[in-house]
Amino acid sequence: MLSARSLFQGIVDNDDSFRLFCSIAASGEAQGGWENGRIAALLPASLRELAPKVSRHGADEDKHGRIFQALMRRRGLTPAEVPAATDYTALLERRGIGLTHDKLRRDEPLTEHDVITYLAHSRVTEQRASDQMVMLVKHFGDHPELGKAVRMISQDEDNHLAYCHEELLRLARAGHGRTIQRMLRECAHAEIAVYRDVSLAVMAHMGRILRWPKAKSVVLAAGIRAVYGYERLGGWRRMVSLRMPERRNALGGPATTAPEFA
């Protein structure tokens, strides 16, 4: 039977597919680390109190990238080139979602509107990351090779999501509610399409590496499109709701380290 567990088990068991999976993940996390580092440095004076939390967010993303790199090293693998069609961050930027890398490379302070753009983008993408890690913990939380890594990353992603909820609610109370809701809707509608396209691209590459029969590839592609259909009809709403999280001040302390993955 084709299940999420059997699908990912096949990817993990093969060095070439595992290498590509970890390379894609490490690249995305490294981009997130850089982006948050730049945002922390460019925050406007009115929101400088966010700097430690944004920096912590970036440090966590950098740590995740190092974890995926370490998982490859433990098998004697080197990073693979990341196919452009699987670059989730770049594809979102191309759709005008989030802050552009061009803006972040300038040494010009961000505006409050820019910070709301960043937090709305993060609210949506961290929901996706949290959902994916919950799934991986469910199936691989006790895996001897991956278990500790996926549990650690999942906890961090939950903290990131809680932080986004709390800060967006604070800004909504300050009078930015309508702007936040509009940005969240725009981000969510773009993200579900990008996630569909990236998922199709990743599965196509995995299928070639693992020599999946055509029928299996067709079924997987249909499943990915079905998920997109559900999200387009209403599933996107889970990405735009805001509620005060149980984890308050989730990024208020120093970033946790992962020396075992160094």
C-alpha positions as CSV (number, residue, x, y, z in Angstrom):
1,M,0.0,0.0,0.0
2,L,1.3,3.5,-0.9
3,S,1.5,5.5,2.4
4,A,3.5,8.5,3.6
5,R,5.6,6.3,5.7
6,S,6.5,3.8,2.9
7,L,7.1,6.7,0.5
8,F,9.6,8.5,2.8
9,Q,11.1,5.2,4.0
10,G,12.0,4.5,0.3
11,I,13.6,8.0,0.0
12,V,15.5,7.6,3.3
13,D,16.8,4.1,2.4
14,N,18.4,5.2,-0.8
15,D,21.6,7.3,-0.6
16,D,20.9,9.3,-3.8
17,S,17.3,10.2,-2.9
18,F,18.3,10.9,0.7
19,R,21.1,13.2,-0.5
20,L,18.7,15.2,-2.6
21,F,16.0,15.4,0.1
22,C,18.6,16.7,2.7
23,S,20.1,19.1,0.2
24,I,16.8,20.7,-0.6
25,A,16.0,21.0,3.1
26,A,19.4,22.3,4.0
27,S,19.3,24.9,1.2
28,G,15.9,26.2,2.3
29,E,16.9,26.4,5.9
30,A,20.1,28.3,5.1
31,Q,18.1,30.8,3.1
32,G,15.7,31.3,6.0
33,G,18.6,31.8,8.3
34,W,20.2,34.5,6.1
35,E,16.8,36.2,5.6
36,N,16.1,36.4,9.3
37,G,19.6,37.6,10.1
38,R,19.2,40.5,7.6
39,I,15.7,41.4,8.9
40,A,17.0,41.5,12.4
41,A,19.7,43.9,11.4
42,L,17.3,46.2,9.4
43,L,14.4,46.4,11.8
44,P,13.0,50.0,12.1
45,A,13.5,51.8,15.4
46,S,9.8,51.4,16.3
47,L,10.2,47.6,16.3
48,R,13.7,47.1,17.5
49,E,12.4,45.0,20.4
50,L,11.8,42.2,17.9
51,A,15.5,41.9,17.0
52,P,16.3,39.2,19.5
53,K,13.4,37.0,18.4
54,V,14.1,37.5,14.7
55,S,17.7,36.7,15.3
56,R,16.7,33.6,17.3
57,H,14.5,32.6,14.4
58,G,17.4,32.9,12.0
59,A,19.7,31.0,14.3
60,D,17.2,28.1,14.5
61,E,17.0,28.0,10.7
62,D,20.8,27.9,10.4
63,K,20.9,25.1,12.9
64,H,18.4,23.1,10.9
65,G,20.5,23.5,7.8
66,R,23.5,22.2,9.7
67,I,21.5,19.2,10.9
68,F,20.6,18.2,7.4
69,Q,24.2,18.7,6.3
70,A,25.3,16.5,9.2
71,L,22.8,13.8,8.3
72,M,24.4,13.6,4.9
73,R,28.0,13.6,6.3
74,R,27.2,10.7,8.5
75,R,26.5,8.6,5.4
76,G,29.6,10.0,3.6
77,L,27.4,12.0,1.2
78,T,28.1,15.5,-0.2
79,P,25.3,18.0,-0.9
80,A,23.6,17.7,-4.3
81,E,22.7,20.6,-6.6
82,V,19.2,21.8,-5.7
83,P,17.0,21.9,-8.8
84,A,15.4,25.3,-9.4
85,A,11.9,23.8,-9.6
86,T,12.3,22.6,-6.0
87,D,13.4,26.0,-4.5
88,Y,10.4,26.8,-2.4
89,T,11.8,30.1,-1.1
90,A,12.8,31.4,-4.5
91,L,9.5,30.5,-6.1
92,L,7.6,32.3,-3.4
93,E,9.7,35.4,-3.9
94,R,9.1,35.2,-7.6
95,R,5.4,35.4,-6.8
96,G,5.9,38.6,-4.8
97,I,5.5,36.9,-1.4
98,G,7.7,38.0,1.5
99,L,10.6,40.5,1.4
100,T,12.9,40.2,-1.7
101,H,16.5,39.3,-1.3
102,D,17.3,42.6,-3.2
103,K,15.6,44.6,-0.4
104,L,17.4,42.6,2.3
105,R,20.8,43.1,0.7
106,R,20.5,46.9,1.0
107,D,21.6,48.7,4.2
108,E,18.3,50.5,4.4
109,P,16.0,50.2,7.5
110,L,12.8,48.3,6.9
111,T,9.4,49.9,7.5
112,E,6.6,48.6,9.8
113,H,4.8,47.5,6.6
114,D,7.9,45.4,5.7
115,V,7.9,43.8,9.1
116,I,4.2,42.9,8.8
117,T,5.0,41.4,5.3
118,Y,7.8,39.3,6.9
119,L,5.6,38.1,9.8
120,A,2.6,37.3,7.5
121,H,4.9,35.3,5.1
122,S,6.4,33.5,8.1
123,R,3.0,32.7,9.6
124,V,2.0,30.9,6.4
125,T,5.3,29.1,5.7
126,E,5.8,28.1,9.3
127,Q,2.4,26.5,9.3
128,R,3.5,24.4,6.4
129,A,6.8,23.6,8.1
130,S,5.1,22.7,11.3
131,D,2.6,20.4,9.6
132,Q,5.4,18.6,7.7
133,M,7.5,18.1,10.8
134,V,4.5,16.7,12.7
135,M,4.1,14.1,9.9
136,L,7.8,13.2,10.0
137,V,7.8,12.9,13.8
138,K,4.7,10.6,13.5
139,H,6.5,8.3,11.1
140,F,10.2,8.7,12.0
141,G,10.3,10.1,15.5
142,D,11.8,6.9,16.8
143,H,14.0,6.3,13.7
144,P,17.6,5.6,14.9
145,E,19.1,7.9,12.2
146,L,16.5,10.6,11.9
147,G,14.5,10.5,15.1
148,K,16.4,13.1,17.2
149,A,16.7,15.5,14.3
150,V,13.1,15.5,13.3
151,R,11.9,15.9,16.9
152,M,14.3,18.8,17.5
153,I,13.3,20.6,14.3
154,S,9.6,20.0,14.9
155,Q,9.8,21.7,18.3
156,D,11.6,24.7,16.8
157,E,9.0,25.0,14.0
158,D,6.2,25.0,16.6
159,N,8.0,27.8,18.4
160,H,8.4,29.8,15.2
161,L,4.7,29.4,14.5
162,A,3.7,30.5,18.0
163,Y,6.0,33.5,17.7
164,C,4.3,34.5,14.4
165,H,0.8,34.3,16.0
166,E,1.8,36.3,19.0
167,E,3.5,39.1,17.2
168,L,0.9,39.4,14.5
169,L,-1.8,39.6,17.1
170,R,0.2,42.4,18.9
171,L,0.4,44.3,15.6
172,A,-3.3,43.8,14.9
173,R,-4.1,45.3,18.3
174,A,-1.9,48.3,17.3
175,G,-4.2,48.9,14.3
176,H,-2.8,46.8,11.5
177,G,-5.5,44.1,11.6
178,R,-6.9,44.6,8.1
179,T,-3.5,44.8,6.5
180,I,-2.4,41.6,8.3
181,Q,-5.5,39.7,7.1
182,R,-5.1,40.8,3.5
183,M,-1.4,39.8,3.5
184,L,-2.1,36.5,5.1
185,R,-4.7,35.6,2.5
186,E,-2.4,36.7,-0.4
187,C,0.5,34.6,1.1
188,A,-1.7,31.6,1.7
189,H,-3.1,31.5,-1.8
190,A,0.4,31.9,-3.4
191,E,1.9,29.3,-1.0
192,I,-0.5,26.5,-1.7
193,A,0.3,26.8,-5.4
194,V,4.0,26.9,-4.9
195,Y,3.9,24.0,-2.5
196,R,2.0,22.0,-5.2
197,D,4.5,22.8,-7.8
198,V,7.5,22.1,-5.6
199,S,6.0,18.8,-4.4
200,L,5.4,17.7,-8.0
201,A,9.0,18.6,-8.9
202,V,10.5,16.8,-5.9
203,M,8.4,13.7,-6.5
204,A,9.4,13.7,-10.2
205,H,13.1,13.8,-9.2
206,M,12.7,11.1,-6.6
207,G,10.8,9.0,-9.0
208,R,13.7,9.1,-11.5
209,I,16.2,8.3,-8.8
210,L,14.2,5.4,-7.3
211,R,12.9,4.2,-10.7
212,W,9.3,4.3,-9.6
213,P,6.8,2.7,-12.0
214,K,4.8,5.2,-14.0
215,A,1.6,4.1,-12.2
216,K,3.1,5.1,-8.8
217,S,4.2,8.5,-10.1
218,V,0.8,9.1,-11.6
219,V,-0.9,8.3,-8.3
220,L,1.4,10.5,-6.3
221,A,1.0,13.4,-8.7
222,A,-2.8,13.0,-8.4
223,G,-2.6,13.0,-4.6
224,I,-0.5,16.2,-4.6
225,R,-3.1,17.9,-6.9
226,A,-5.9,16.6,-4.7
227,V,-4.3,18.2,-1.7
228,Y,-4.0,21.5,-3.6
229,G,-7.7,21.2,-4.6
230,Y,-8.7,20.8,-0.9
231,E,-6.4,23.7,0.1
232,R,-7.8,25.9,-2.6
233,L,-11.4,25.2,-1.6
234,G,-10.8,26.1,2.0
235,G,-7.9,24.3,3.5
236,W,-5.9,27.5,3.2
237,R,-7.9,29.0,6.0
238,R,-5.8,27.2,8.6
239,M,-2.8,29.3,7.5
240,V,-4.5,32.7,8.1
241,S,-6.2,32.3,11.4
242,L,-4.6,33.9,14.4
243,R,-4.9,32.9,18.0
244,M,-2.9,33.5,21.1
245,P,-0.6,30.5,21.4
246,E,-0.1,28.4,24.5
247,R,3.7,28.9,24.0
248,R,4.0,32.6,24.9
249,N,7.3,34.4,24.1
250,A,8.4,31.2,22.3
251,L,11.5,32.9,20.9
252,G,12.3,34.9,23.9
253,G,15.4,33.0,25.0
254,P,18.7,32.0,23.3
255,A,18.7,29.6,20.4
256,T,19.1,26.0,21.4
257,T,22.2,24.2,20.1
258,A,22.6,20.8,18.5
259,P,26.2,19.8,19.2
260,E,25.5,16.1,18.3
261,F,24.9,17.3,14.7
262,A,27.8,19.7,14.4
